[in-house]
Amino acid sequence: MLTPGQAHDVQGFAPLFRMITDRIKAFLADRGYDADAIREEIEAAGVEAVIPAKVNRRNPAPHDRAKYKWRNLIERLFNKLKNWRRIATRYDKTKESYLGFVALVSVKLWIPFVHET
């Protein structure tokens, strides 16, 4: 049973999380997502929670440190994508054109790593 405070924590998280549960095996997040209600939602979906425990948690939940390091790579990718004003400000009106531009910029960022000069 969720207390009123916990229900508020999950209200915004649960609907968005349920949209992607069939496509993910692990959920990588920072300490801000370390709440019992959120962990219960992730566990109910059969997804691995890779969330470090908050320092004030009495019974810290274990997490996979190797997988958590991947989060840094994802954060750096988003940082590079946000350098493009069109992406940072959601300039495009439709989700198709927005995601298309994200894909285009991602390819542009990826080419120097796979193309030898």
N, C-alpha and C positions, 0 to 999 in steps of 0.2 A: 504494500500500500504506500502510495506517495503522499508525503505531507504537502501542504499548499506551496511551500517554498521550493520543494523538489519538482512539483508539477510545473511550476513556472520555468525552472531550468530546462526541462525537456520540451516544453511547448514549442519553442522555435527550432529545436534540434531534431526532434523525432520525425516530423513530416518530411523534412529535407533528407534526412538519413534514410528513411524508408524508400525514397526514390532511387537510391543507388545500391541498396543492400544485395541485390542479385548480381551486381557487377564487381564487387570487391571481396577480397579475402581478409584484408587487414585495414584497420582504421588508425592512421597515424595522426596524433594530435599533441598539442602541448599541455602543460599542467592545468591550463584554464578549463579543460574538458574533463578533469578528474572529479567527477561527481558521481555518487552512487546511482542516481537516476539515469544518467547518461551511460554509465557502464552496464546497467541492467538492460537498457535498450539495445546496446551493441551486442551483448551476450545473447539476448533473445533472437537476434537476427542471425546468429551463428557466425559472426565476424570476430576476428581477433582484435582486441583492443591493445594498441601500442601507445599507451599513454603513461608517462612517468607520474608517480604519485606526488601529491602536494606534500610539502615538508611537514605540515601539521596533521597529516592523516595518521590515525592510531594504528591501523592495520594496512600498511602500504601494499598495493597490488603489484605483482611483478610485471615487468614488460621486457620485450626483446630489444636489447640495446643496439644490436646490429641493424634491425629494421628501423629503429628510431633515427639512426644516422641518415637514412634516406630522406627524412623530412627536411633536412638541411638543403639537399639538392632541389627538392620541390620548391622550398621557399626562395632559393636563389633564382630559379626559373621564373617564378612569379614576379620577382623584383626586376628581372630583365624585361619581362613583358610589359610591366608598368612604365618603362621608359618610353614606350610608344603612347603618345597622348591619346590617340584614338581608342586604345584599349583601356587606359587608366580612367578615362571619362565616359566610357560606354557611348561613344559618339554615334555608333550605328543604331538604327531604330529596331531592326529585327534581330532575333537571336541567330538566324542563319548567317547573316552578313557579319555579325560580331564574331561568331565562332570561325567563320571563314578567314577573317583577318587574323585571329589568334593563331590559326593553323599556318597561315602565310608567314607570320612573324616567327613562329616556332621553327619552321623550315629554314628561314633566313639565319636564325641563331644556330641551328644545327649544322648547316653546311660547312662552316670552318673546321668543325671537329672531324668530319668524314672525308673532306676533300683535301688531297695533298697538293701542294703547289710546287 
